[in-house]
């Protein structure tokens, strides 16, 4: 199992969360400078299309990128508070040969004051015809940062849906 993890703006994958993911497979977690690389999505796709990535996981800006990378690679995605509707930095979405993937498992915190979950839900509602396999989970009182316990729970549930 090859897992592509895409971090958020100015973020990285913590050692604890990487350890959780490593129980399911090999983790690829590139450092991405979203602020100075408006073509991050295209670069990620180009960098990982030769590796058999099985799932894409992303958080915040990485959730936004992961949404499109999963479409390009035709792989399921687990997205934490993805910045789908609005972003603080410019990111170009490349033209993709596919516009949907098998499954998008989306975790939204109702107390997120960085990425408004209502905007994300509206974005998802507007694209539902292209993505009939959305699995959306709202966590009351969850803010933007994902605690390790919730990360582990969501990752386990996601992989169980994939029969791993």
KOLTIMI-417855 format. One record per residue (C-alpha): z, y, x. Coordinates in steps of 0.5 Angstrom, whole numbers, padded with zeros to 4 digits, always signed. Layout:
BEGIN
ZYX
...
***
This chain:
BEGIN
+0000+0000+0000
-0002+0007+0003
+0001+0013+0000
-0001+0020+0001
+0005+0025+0000
+0003+0032-0001
+0008+0037+0000
+0009+0044-0003
+0008+0051+0000
+0012+0052+0006
+0015+0045+0005
+0015+0038+0008
+0017+0031+0006
+0025+0030+0008
+0027+0024+0012
+0031+0021+0006
+0025+0022+0001
+0020+0019+0006
+0025+0013+0007
+0024+0012-0001
+0017+0012+0000
+0017+0007+0006
+0020+0002+0001
+0013+0001-0002
+0008+0002+0003
+0006+0006+0009
+0007+0014+0008
+0002+0019+0010
+0005+0026+0010
+0000+0031+0013
+0003+0038+0015
-0001+0043+0011
-0002+0051+0011
-0003+0053+0004
-0003+0060+0006
-0008+0060+0011
-0012+0054+0009
-0016+0056+0002
-0020+0049+0003
-0014+0045+0003
-0016+0040-0002
-0023+0039+0001
-0020+0038+0008
-0015+0033+0005
-0020+0029+0001
-0024+0029+0008
-0019+0027+0012
-0016+0021+0008
-0023+0018+0004
-0024+0013+0010
-0017+0011+0009
-0015+0006+0003
-0010+0011+0000
-0007+0007-0006
-0003+0013-0009
-0002+0020-0009
+0004+0024-0009
+0005+0031-0009
+0010+0037-0011
+0009+0044-0013
+0003+0046-0009
+0002+0039-0007
+0002+0037-0014
-0003+0042-0015
-0007+0039-0009
-0005+0032-0011
-0008+0033-0018
-0015+0034-0015
-0014+0029-0009
-0013+0024-0014
-0019+0025-0018
-0023+0025-0012
-0020+0019-0009
-0020+0016-0016
-0012+0014-0015
-0006+0015-0019
-0002+0020-0018
+0006+0022-0019
+0006+0030-0019
+0013+0033-0019
+0013+0040-0022
+0006+0041-0020
+0003+0048-0020
-0003+0047-0024
-0003+0053-0028
-0001+0059-0023
+0000+0059-0016
+0002+0064-0011
-0004+0063-0006
-0011+0062-0007
-0013+0055-0007
-0021+0053-0008
-0022+0047-0012
-0028+0043-0009
-0033+0040-0014
-0031+0033-0015
-0036+0027-0017
-0030+0025-0022
-0026+0029-0026
-0020+0024-0028
-0016+0018-0025
-0013+0012-0028
-0006+0015-0029
-0002+0022-0028
+0005+0021-0028
+0008+0028-0028
+0015+0030-0027
+0017+0037-0030
+0024+0041-0030
+0026+0045-0036
+0030+0050-0031
+0024+0051-0026
+0024+0058-0025
+0018+0058-0020
+0013+0054-0024
+0014+0055-0031
+0014+0048-0035
+0011+0051-0041
+0005+0054-0037
+0004+0047-0034
+0004+0043-0041
-0001+0048-0043
-0006+0047-0037
-0005+0039-0039
-0006+0040-0046
-0013+0044-0045
-0015+0038-0040
-0012+0032-0044
-0019+0030-0046
-0021+0028-0039
-0014+0025-0038
-0012+0020-0043
-0007+0017-0039
-0002+0023-0037
+0005+0020-0037
+0009+0027-0038
+0017+0027-0037
+0021+0033-0038
+0028+0033-0035
+0033+0038-0038
+0036+0042-0033
+0032+0040-0027
+0030+0046-0023
+0024+0047-0018
+0027+0043-0012
+0027+0035-0014
+0034+0032-0012
+0034+0025-0008
+0037+0021-0014
+0031+0024-0019
+0026+0023-0014
+0028+0016-0013
+0028+0014-0020
+0021+0017-0021
+0018+0014-0015
+0021+0007-0018
+0019+0008-0025
+0012+0010-0022
+0011+0004-0018
+0013+0000-0024
+0008+0002-0028
+0003+0000-0023
+0006-0007-0022
+0009-0006-0015
***
